[in-house]
């Protein structure tokens, strides 16, 4: 007789894909379960489009039979090295694998795999909350198999390994990152023995590829409150091994009774604040790296106190090295992060001064289409323990935002190209390609940004005629 819990789970397994798998598994005489993250998310009432099916037998054969019944509307892929198959249908991805047991060598996270039972398969899972399985066979449809009290851990917001955590993490060290990532994504707690085992086994992370680590870091950064993950990475000692440049921000130094804020916790506060406004991964990376240059630029001046001059410039120069080392993309995404880090102080500085049209034009010109993202980052960067200071900054910041809108509407500066190009300068003054051409073009651009001339062709040409001869004579071009 089905328990009340089983009946409740049956209600969640009404999608026709489950009915089809159930019917096919019974025809083939295969004991079959839906397992892992999908089941966890069912209980947490989180949407999930990734379904893992484990069968005591051949997962590939089961997938082939299910695919036959689904027909051309579904796409079947094989990963024979791993003994898995995947069906994509509608917006679902269903992965099939045979139940297996695993053993590991000390120098690799790739296991030696053998056929096994459901119990073997659940034993090899990373955490109790990911070892939950629901039977799909007709006579036990919706029955929960929970040998490690994963449901109890779910209800108590606990992340715990099914078996000895030292063995779990030593076998596959990526599980340490995954545990911290789940804590950050789900706002769960790492159980004490699990936390301690990560700290003990942290050096094992060195056998994991940089790409896999970056993938987990990205998921932590995209979680609702990323600071949870980064604080756990720091406390377990993993951060020192995978991202020492970020850890270098941690700590407060005092000289002559003057201290500075802890830039590690400040950075995490900025990232958390920004994360309430945007899911843009690379803008969140910009928040994480916005002060990365501070440790290298920190100086103590008896008159000024602690200074971090040019930390934005040094920070943006550090980013290519960090991205290469971490195997993050070194393309336009990296250049975007560099731009955000380089410009992140400009709007704040403008909010402290009297805002000139010229300064606003230059900011618009340099930020281009990324100006709105930059303003989101800068707004998140307004942090202080003094609420009056924050209120004043935010008020001034609103003035800067309004001025940006007004100037853009009037002068169309965002991403503009000067109305006069290099070819026209060369033809007008009969010049070869030379420095003088670039200097004339720059002077025209600066005149527009400084409001000396409008962003229009005729005034720009008139200005070129006025300054051109003097620049050419000074440069000595004939």
N, C-alpha and C positions, 0 to 999 in steps of 0.2 A: 504493500500500500504506500502511495506517495505521501511524503510529509508535506505540511503546509508550505515550507520553504521551496520544495521541489515544484509544487504547483505554481508558486509565485514566479519562479525562474522560467517555467514553461511559457508564461505570458510574455517574457522578454525575448523568447526564441521563436517568435511568430513569423519572422522574415522568411520568405520562401526559400532563401539559400540554405537555411538550417534544415528545413523540411526535406529539401532535395538531398543534402548530405546525409541526413538520417536514413532516408529511404535507400540510398545507394550503399551506405555502409552496411545496412541490414541484408541487402541482397548479396553483398560480398562476404558477409559473415565477419565483418571487422568491428572490433570494439573501438568506438570513436568518441572524441571529446572536443569541445571548444575550450581553450585554455589560455592562461596568461592575461595580458593587458586588457583584452576585450571584456573578460569576465570581471576583472578588477573594476573597470570603468562602468560596467553595468551596475555594480553595487554602489559606486560613487555617483551614479547618475551623470556621468560625463559622456558626451558624444564620442563614439569611436568608429572609425571606418576600416580599421585593420583587424582582421579576424585570423587567429591562429588555430588550426585544426591539427590535433595529434591523433594518430590511429595506431593500434597495436598490429602492425603489418606494414605494407608499402603505402606511404603517403602519396607517392607519384602515381601508382595505379588507381588509388581512390580519386585523385584529382582528375585523371584522364576520363574516368567513368562519369564523374560529375560534369565535366566539361562537355562530354558527348550529349548529355541531357539538356544543358544550357544552350547548346548550338552556337551559331556564328556571332551572337550578340556578346559573347564572353571571349576573353583572350587568355590563352594558356601559355605559361612560360615554365621551362625546366631549369633547375640548378642542380645538375646531377652530382657535382662535386660534394654538395651538402646534403644530397638525398631529399631535396625539397622541390615542390612545384607551387606555382602561384596562379590563381585565377583572378582576373580583373573583370568585374561585372557591375554595371551601373557605376556608383561611386564607391564601391567596396573593393578591398583587396583581401583575398582569402589565401592564406599560405597553408599548405599541407605538408606534414612531415610524419615519418614513422616514429613511434616511441623509441627512445634510445637511452643508453647509459654511456657515460663519458669518463675517460681518464686523461690526465694531463702530464706533459713533461714540464720540467721546471723552466725551460728557456722559451716556451711558446704558450700563447693563449689558445692555439688551435688544438682541440681535443682529439684523442683517438676514440672513434665512435663505434659502438656495437648496437645491434638491435636489443630492445629492452621492453619492459612492461611500463604501464602507466606510472607505477610507483617509482621505477628508475627515472622516468622522464621528469616527474615532479621533484625528485631528489636533486636533479641537476639545475633546477631553476635558481635564479639569483636571490629572490626575496619571497617571503611567505605570501605576500599580497599578489605576487605574480605566479604562484603555484596553484591557484584555484582552478578547478576544472569542472565543467558541466557536461554530463553524458548526453550524447545525441542519439543513442540507440533507442528504438521505440519503447522497449519495455522499461527503460530507466530514464526516459527523456526529461531533461531538466534537473536530474539529480546532481547535487553538489558533492564533489570529492575534495575534501579539505584536510589533508593529513597533518598540516603544520599550524592549524588554528589561524590561517590567514584572514578569515572573516573577523576574528577577534581583533587582530592587529589593524585591520581596516577601520573598525569601529573606534579604535583607540589611537588612530593616527600614528601608527608605529611602523618603522621599516626595520626588518629583522631578516637574517638569512635563515633558510630552512635547516641547514646543517651547520657544523662548526664554521664560524665566519673566517677564521684563519685559513682553512682549506678552501672555502668558497672564493676568497679574494686572492689567495696565492695561485689557485688554478687559473682564474681569469681576472686579472687586476682591473680590467675595464669596469668590472662590477662595482668597484669603489666609486668611480665617477658616476655610474648609473644610480647608485644609492643616494649620493648627494644631489644628483639631478632630480630624482623622485621627491626628495625632501623639499626641494625648491619649488617644483611644479605643483605638488599636492599640498604643500605646507604641513608635511608630516615630520615626525621626530626620528632621528637615528637612535635605535635602541642602544643602551650603554655598551654591551659587548660588541655590537656591530661597529659602533664608533671607534672603540679602542682597537679593534682588529684592523680598521683602515689605517689608524695611526701606526700600528706595528708593521703593516705590510706596504706602507706607502712607497718604498723604494722599488717595489715590483712594477710600479706604473711605467718604469723605464722600458719594459719590453713591449709596451703598447705603441702602435703607430701614431704619429702626430695627427694624422687625419681623423682617427677615431676619437682622440682626446678633443680636438677642435669641434667635432660634431656634438659631443656632450657639453662642451663649454657654450656652444651656440644655443643649445636647449636650455641651459641654466640662464643665459642672458635673456632668453625669450620667455622665461617663467614669470608669473604674476609679480613676484617680489624677489628679484635676482640676488639681493644681498644675502638671503638665507643660504643660497648655495655657496657664495664666495666666502662667507664667514666660516662655513663648515670646511671648505677647502683649506682655509688658513689654519683653523684649529686642528685639523688632522695632519697638517704638514704637507699636504699635496700641492698647495699653491706654490711653495718654495721650489718644487721640482718642475712644475709645468708652466709657471708664469711668474718668475722671480721679479720681473720689472714692476708688476702690480704690487707685490708684497713690499717692495722697496719704499712704497708710499707710507707704510705703517709706522706709527710711532710719533712721539712728540719730544722735541728737544727744547730745553730752556737755557737761556744765557742772560745774565744780568737781570734775572727775574722776569724775562720776557719769553713766552712760549709761542708756538704756532699750533694751528689745529692739526688733528690727525688726518692727513690727506687720504688715507685708505678709507676710513669711515665716511669722510666727506664725499669721496668718489661714489661709494655705494649708496649714499643718501641721494645724490644727483641721479644715479642710474634708476633707483626705485621711483623717484618722483617722475622722471621722464617716462618710465614704463607704464605709468597711469594714463599717459597721453598718446603713446604710439607703439605699434608692434614692429616698426622698421628695425630689423636686426642691425643694420650698419649704423643707424643713428644711435642705437643703444651701445654699440661698440665705441662710438665716438664719445659717449658719456663715460664709459669705462676708461677710456684713454685720454680724456681731456686734460688731466693734470699729470700725465705719465712722465713729463719732463721735469717735474718739480724736484725730485731728489738730486738730479744733476745740476740744477741751477740754484740750489739753496745756499744763501749766504746770510751772515749776520752783520748788520751795520748798526753801530752804537746809536746813531741818530734815527735811523729808519726802522730798526728792529729786523725781523726776518724778511728777506726778499727772495723772490723767485723770478728775477728778470728774464724775459724771453723764454719762459718755460713752454709757451705755446709753440714757438718756433722750433725749439729743441725737441719738443714732443712730436711734432709732425715729421721731423727728420728721423725719429726713432721707429716710426710706424712700419716702413718697409722691412726693416730687420726683424721686427716682431712678427709681422705677417708671414715672412718667408720661413722663419723658424717654426712657426705654428702651423705651416701648410694652409694658411688662409689665402683667399684669392688675391693675387697681386695685380688686379686689373682696375677698372673704373670704381669698383666698390672700395678698394684700398685708397684710391685718390680722393674719393668722397670723404672718407674718414679723416684723411690728412687735412683736407680743406676745413672740415668742421673743427678739428683740433686747433688748426692755425688761427681760425677766425673767432674762436669761442669767447674771447675776451672783449672783442670790439663793441658789441651792443651794450655790454655792461659798462664799459668805459664811456660810451656815449651818454648813458643814462646818468653818469656822475657829472658830466660837463654840460655846458649850454650846447644844445644840439644844433650844429650848423647844417645847412642844406648840402654843402660840399662834402662833409663827412658822411652824410646819409647816402649821397650819390655814389661815393667810393665803396661803401659797404654793399650797396645794391649791385654795383658793377662786379665786385669780387665774389660775392656769394651767388649771383645769378639765380637760377631756378631753385637753388637750395636755401634761399633766404628764409623761407617759412620753417624749414627743419632747423636751421641755425637758431632762429628765435625760440623754438621749443627747447633746444638744448640750453640756451642761455637763461631762459626762465627757470628751468630746473636747477641751474647752477646758483641761483640766489638762495643760499642757505646761511643761517646765522642763528646763534642761540639768543640773539637780541631781536625780539619781535618787532620793535620800532624800526630797527635798521632794515629788516626784511620788508616791512610795509612801505618805507620810503623808497627802497630800491624798486619794488614792484610798481609803485605809482609812476616813478620816473621812466621805468621800462615801458609802461603803457604809452607814454608820450613818444618814445622812440618808435614803437610799433605804428602809432598813428602817423608819425612823420614819414615813415617808410611808405605807407599806403599813399599819402598825399604826393610825395615826390615822384613815385613810380607812375602815378596817374598823370602827372604834369609833364615829366621829362622822359618817360619811357627808357630808363637807363638799364634795366635788367638785361644782361646778356648783349648789350648793344655793341655794334661795331662802328667805329668812327665813319662818318659819311664819306670821307676821302680815304681811298686805299693807296697802297704803296705804288701801284702802277701809274695812277694819275699823278702822283708827286713826281715820279721819274720822267713822265712825258712832259709835264708842265715846265720843269726846270732842266730838261735834257740831261738827266743824271743817270749814271750806271747804278746797279745795286750797291749801296754803301751805307755806312752808319748814319750819314746825314738824313737819308730817307726815313730810317727808323726814328730818328730824333724828331723830325718834323711831324711824323704820324703821332708820336707820343705827346708832343706839345698840343696837338689838336685835341687828343683824347682828354688830356689834363684840363684844357680850357673848358671843355664841355662839362667835365665832372666838377670843376670849381665854379661853374655858373657864369663864366666870362662870356661864353657864346652859347646859344641854344643848340640842341641836338638836331641840327638841320643842315642840308647840303650848302646852300648859298652862304650863310654866315661862316661855315667851316672853310669854304674855298677862299673867302675874303681874308680869313685869319691866316690861312696857309700862305697867301701871297704876301701878307704883311710880315710874317716871321721867317719865311723860307730863305730869302736872299742872305739875311744876316747869318743864319745857321750854316748855309753853304760856304759863305766866305770864311767863317770861323773854322770850319772843318778842313778847308784847303782843297776841296774837290774841284777839279777842272773839267 
